[in-house]
Structures are given as structure tokens and as C-alpha cells.
Amino acid sequence: MAVQNKDLPRFSIVSQSPRFTRLSAVLAGLWLVLALAWVWLFWRGMDTDAAELRAQRDAAVQKLDGFKGSEARLKQELANAKRAEFITRSANTQIQESLAEKDEQIAGLKADLDFYERLVGSGGRRHGLSVHNAEFAPGAGNAWHYTITLTQNINRGGMTSGQMRFAVDGVSGGKLKTLEWPQLLQKPGAPAQAFSFRYFQQIEGDVMLPAGFTPQRVRVSVSGGFGKQEQRFDWTVSRPPATPDL
């Protein structure tokens, strides 16, 4: 077992050579220079990347503004196109309605011309009292305004007089039903409507149809010194212009 000398100190100072000290200082300085160079390069790289990112961000903002402007222009162009299409469609609809109205007026005038020619024309066929047509126009509630046109040209210059009444055939509650003249006027024992004319006359008035009644046909009866006759017509809804009696 080794015996420690108690007289020897526990720590001892060893002197280093001056050459080793200078080498350590040089190495420390070199390490510091490298560290500073690395930090400088790192910050420079970060500044460069930030500048590039800012440039890319500015370019993206410009593109976005351009897209927003294009979108706004396209939306405005679309709105203008829709407005123009609406105006064009409305104009076309109005023109078509106007043409249809004019065609209807022309057809009505032609029918009136044929009607007058047949009555007073030299080449027209002679006939006695006849019911030319029966037309109805809706009124308030269940009221209907009727126009019955009577004609004759066999007794030119003379007066034709008599009485007119009509009945309406239709459906109510799924069953056939006939409304007679007093029921239509809602007056029990109502007298027939008188007429007197030379060539033609339009007899007008108002009748009432019960709720739920669907008219289908009209049976017009005329009577007088010429006898009695009845003619049937389909229920026709229209608004014919008033024509003066002749």
C-alpha cells in the first residue's frame, strides 16, 4: 500500500509556454471572426429572402387588384347584357301583342265588312229573321253581359219586330242543368226582350249564373209576326264593340 507524503501540496501550478498561449489566442480570434461572418451572412440572407417575399407579395396584390377589376367589369357587362336582353324581350312581347291586336282588329273589320255586305250588298243572299251570334262578357260576381245580334235582309226598308229570350245549358255539380230566361234574370215570369229593326240589331242586357254553374250552350228563341224559331250557339266569351241599331 502506497503511502502519501503529507508534506506535498494537493495542487500544483504548472507554467505553460508562451507559444501555446499565442496559439490559443489566435484560434479564439479566428473562431470569433468566423462566428461574426456566419451571423452577417445569415442576416443578409434573411434580408434578401424578406425582400423577395415582399416583392412577391406586392406582385400578388397587384394581380388580385387586376382580377377584382376584371371581375367588376365582367359583372357590369353581364348586368348590361341581361338588361338589354330584358328590354329586347319586353319590346318583342309588346310588338307581338300589338301585332296580334292589329290582326284581331283586321279580322273583326273583315267580318264586319262581310256582315254588312251580306245584309245590304246587291249580291248577298236574302234571308229572313236570323240570330247571327250570341256573345257574353263577364261582369262583377256571377253577372254576365250578353249581346245577341239579330239580322234580316229579305224585307228591305221594312221593320222587323218581335221578342227575344234565351236559355243556357250547362253543368252544375256534375249534372246537366238548364237555366231558363226567368232564372237568368232572377225574376219569375220575366217577359221576353223586345226588338225592332230594319237590317240588324244587337240586343244587350245582363243575366246571373249561379255559383258552380259552367255554361256550355245558349238557345236563343225569337218570336213575332213571322212566327217562332230557335237557334243554338256554343257559349262564347268576348267583349264586342257596341254597334248602333239600323
C-alpha positions as CSV (number, residue, x, y, z in Angstrom):
1,M,0.0,0.0,0.0
2,A,1.4,3.3,-1.1
3,V,2.0,5.9,1.5
4,Q,1.1,9.5,0.6
5,N,3.5,12.2,1.6
6,K,1.6,14.6,3.8
7,D,4.2,17.3,3.2
8,L,3.4,17.6,-0.6
9,P,0.7,20.2,-1.6
10,R,-2.6,18.9,-3.2
11,F,-2.5,21.4,-6.1
12,S,0.5,22.5,-8.1
13,I,0.9,25.3,-10.7
14,V,2.3,24.3,-14.0
15,S,3.5,27.1,-16.2
16,Q,2.7,27.0,-19.9
17,S,4.9,28.0,-22.7
18,P,4.4,31.4,-24.4
19,R,4.0,29.6,-27.8
20,F,0.9,27.7,-26.6
21,T,-0.7,30.8,-25.2
22,R,-0.3,32.7,-28.5
23,L,-1.8,29.8,-30.5
24,S,-4.8,29.7,-28.2
25,A,-5.4,33.4,-28.7
26,V,-5.1,33.1,-32.4
27,L,-7.6,30.2,-32.5
28,A,-10.0,32.1,-30.3
29,G,-9.8,35.2,-32.6
30,L,-10.3,33.1,-35.7
31,W,-13.3,31.4,-34.2
32,L,-14.8,34.8,-33.3
33,V,-14.2,36.1,-36.8
34,L,-15.9,33.0,-38.3
35,A,-18.8,33.4,-35.9
36,L,-19.3,37.1,-36.9
37,A,-19.0,36.2,-40.6
38,W,-21.6,33.5,-40.2
39,V,-24.0,35.8,-38.4
40,W,-23.5,38.5,-41.0
41,L,-24.2,36.1,-43.8
42,F,-27.3,34.7,-42.0
43,W,-28.8,38.2,-41.5
44,R,-28.0,39.2,-45.1
45,G,-29.7,36.1,-46.4
46,M,-32.8,36.8,-44.2
47,D,-32.9,40.4,-45.6
48,T,-32.7,39.0,-49.2
49,D,-35.5,36.5,-48.6
50,A,-37.7,39.1,-46.9
51,A,-37.2,41.4,-49.9
52,E,-38.1,38.7,-52.3
53,L,-41.2,37.8,-50.3
54,R,-42.2,41.4,-50.1
55,A,-41.8,41.7,-53.9
56,Q,-43.8,38.5,-54.5
57,R,-46.5,39.8,-52.1
58,D,-46.7,43.2,-53.9
59,A,-47.0,41.3,-57.3
60,A,-49.8,39.1,-55.8
61,V,-51.6,42.2,-54.5
62,Q,-51.4,43.8,-58.0
63,K,-52.7,40.6,-59.6
64,L,-55.5,40.4,-57.1
65,D,-56.5,44.1,-57.8
66,G,-56.4,43.3,-61.5
67,F,-58.6,40.3,-61.0
68,K,-61.0,42.3,-58.9
69,G,-61.2,45.0,-61.6
70,S,-61.8,42.4,-64.3
71,E,-64.5,40.7,-62.2
72,A,-66.2,44.1,-61.7
73,R,-66.1,44.8,-65.4
74,L,-67.4,41.3,-66.3
75,K,-70.3,41.7,-63.7
76,Q,-71.2,45.1,-65.2
77,E,-71.1,43.7,-68.7
78,L,-73.3,40.8,-67.6
79,A,-75.8,43.1,-65.9
80,N,-75.8,45.3,-69.1
81,A,-76.4,42.2,-71.3
82,K,-79.2,41.0,-69.0
83,R,-80.8,44.4,-69.0
84,A,-80.5,44.6,-72.8
85,E,-82.0,41.1,-73.2
86,F,-84.9,42.1,-70.9
87,I,-85.6,45.2,-72.8
88,T,-85.4,43.3,-76.1
89,R,-87.7,40.6,-74.8
90,S,-90.1,43.2,-73.5
91,A,-90.1,45.0,-76.8
92,N,-90.6,41.8,-78.7
93,T,-93.5,40.9,-76.5
94,Q,-95.1,44.3,-76.9
95,I,-94.7,44.1,-80.6
96,Q,-96.2,40.7,-80.8
97,E,-99.1,41.7,-78.6
98,S,-99.6,44.8,-80.8
99,L,-99.5,42.7,-84.0
100,A,-101.9,40.2,-82.5
101,E,-104.2,43.1,-81.5
102,K,-104.0,44.6,-85.0
103,D,-104.6,41.2,-86.6
104,E,-107.7,40.7,-84.4
105,Q,-108.9,44.2,-85.3
106,I,-108.4,43.5,-89.0
107,A,-110.2,40.2,-88.7
108,G,-113.0,41.9,-86.9
109,L,-113.2,44.6,-89.6
110,K,-113.3,42.0,-92.3
111,A,-116.0,40.1,-90.5
112,D,-118.0,43.3,-90.1
113,L,-117.5,44.1,-93.8
114,D,-118.7,40.6,-94.8
115,F,-121.6,41.0,-92.4
116,Y,-122.7,44.4,-94.0
117,E,-122.2,43.1,-97.5
118,R,-124.3,40.1,-96.8
119,L,-127.0,42.3,-95.4
120,V,-127.2,45.2,-97.8
121,G,-125.0,44.1,-100.8
122,S,-126.7,43.5,-104.1
123,G,-125.2,40.1,-104.3
124,G,-126.0,39.0,-100.8
125,R,-128.3,36.0,-100.2
126,R,-131.7,37.1,-99.0
127,H,-132.9,35.6,-95.6
128,G,-135.5,36.3,-93.0
129,L,-135.0,37.0,-89.4
130,S,-132.0,35.1,-88.1
131,V,-129.8,35.1,-84.9
132,H,-126.4,36.0,-86.1
133,N,-124.5,35.2,-82.9
134,A,-124.7,35.3,-79.1
135,E,-121.7,36.5,-77.1
136,F,-121.1,37.1,-73.3
137,A,-118.7,39.2,-71.4
138,P,-118.0,38.6,-67.6
139,G,-119.1,41.2,-65.2
140,A,-119.0,41.6,-61.4
141,G,-119.5,38.5,-59.4
142,N,-121.6,36.0,-61.3
143,A,-123.1,38.6,-63.7
144,W,-122.6,38.3,-67.4
145,H,-123.4,40.9,-70.1
146,Y,-124.9,39.4,-73.2
147,T,-125.0,40.7,-76.8
148,I,-127.4,38.9,-79.2
149,T,-127.2,40.0,-82.8
150,L,-130.3,39.7,-85.0
151,T,-130.3,40.1,-88.8
152,Q,-132.7,40.1,-91.8
153,N,-132.4,41.4,-95.3
154,I,-135.5,39.9,-97.0
155,N,-137.7,42.9,-96.1
156,R,-135.5,45.8,-97.1
157,G,-136.7,49.1,-95.8
158,G,-139.4,47.4,-93.6
159,M,-139.3,47.0,-89.8
160,T,-139.0,43.6,-88.2
161,S,-140.3,43.4,-84.6
162,G,-140.7,40.7,-82.0
163,Q,-139.4,39.3,-78.7
164,M,-136.2,37.5,-77.8
165,R,-135.3,35.3,-74.9
166,F,-132.7,32.6,-74.4
167,A,-131.8,29.7,-72.1
168,V,-128.4,28.4,-71.1
169,D,-127.4,24.8,-70.9
170,G,-124.5,23.8,-68.7
171,V,-123.2,21.6,-65.9
172,S,-123.6,22.1,-62.1
173,G,-122.5,19.6,-59.5
174,G,-121.5,17.1,-62.2
175,K,-125.1,17.1,-63.7
176,L,-126.6,18.7,-66.8
177,K,-128.7,21.7,-66.0
178,T,-130.7,24.3,-68.0
179,L,-131.3,27.8,-66.8
180,E,-134.4,29.4,-68.3
181,W,-134.9,33.1,-69.1
182,P,-136.7,33.9,-65.7
183,Q,-133.9,32.1,-63.8
184,L,-131.2,34.0,-65.7
185,L,-132.9,37.4,-64.9
186,Q,-133.8,36.2,-61.3
187,K,-137.4,37.4,-62.0
188,P,-140.2,34.9,-62.0
189,G,-142.4,35.4,-65.1
190,A,-139.9,37.8,-66.6
191,P,-141.1,39.0,-70.1
192,A,-139.1,38.5,-73.3
193,Q,-136.9,41.3,-74.5
194,A,-138.4,43.3,-77.4
195,F,-136.6,44.2,-80.6
196,S,-137.4,46.2,-83.7
197,F,-135.0,46.9,-86.6
198,R,-134.6,47.1,-90.4
199,Y,-131.4,45.2,-91.1
200,F,-129.9,44.1,-87.8
201,Q,-129.9,44.9,-84.1
202,Q,-127.7,44.0,-81.2
203,I,-129.8,43.2,-78.1
204,E,-127.9,43.7,-74.8
205,G,-128.5,43.0,-71.1
206,D,-127.2,41.3,-68.0
207,V,-128.0,37.9,-66.6
208,M,-126.8,36.0,-63.5
209,L,-125.4,32.5,-63.4
210,P,-125.4,30.6,-60.1
211,A,-122.1,29.7,-58.4
212,G,-120.6,26.4,-59.6
213,F,-122.5,26.5,-62.9
214,T,-120.4,26.0,-66.0
215,P,-122.2,27.3,-69.2
216,Q,-121.8,25.3,-72.4
217,R,-124.5,26.3,-74.9
218,V,-127.1,29.1,-75.5
219,R,-130.5,28.5,-77.0
220,V,-131.9,31.8,-78.4
221,S,-135.6,32.0,-79.2
222,V,-137.3,34.8,-81.3
223,S,-141.0,35.2,-82.0
224,G,-143.2,37.7,-83.6
225,G,-145.5,38.1,-86.7
226,F,-143.0,36.0,-88.6
227,G,-143.6,33.0,-86.3
228,K,-141.2,31.5,-83.8
229,Q,-137.7,30.0,-84.2
230,E,-134.8,28.8,-82.0
231,Q,-131.1,28.7,-82.7
232,R,-128.3,27.2,-80.6
233,F,-124.8,28.5,-80.1
234,D,-121.7,27.5,-78.1
235,W,-121.1,29.7,-75.1
236,T,-118.7,32.4,-76.4
237,V,-116.9,34.9,-74.2
238,S,-115.9,38.2,-75.7
239,R,-116.1,41.9,-75.5
240,P,-117.6,43.0,-78.8
241,P,-117.8,46.8,-79.5
242,A,-121.2,48.3,-79.4
243,T,-122.8,48.8,-82.8
244,P,-125.7,51.3,-83.4
245,D,-129.0,49.9,-84.5
246,L,-130.0,50.5,-88.1
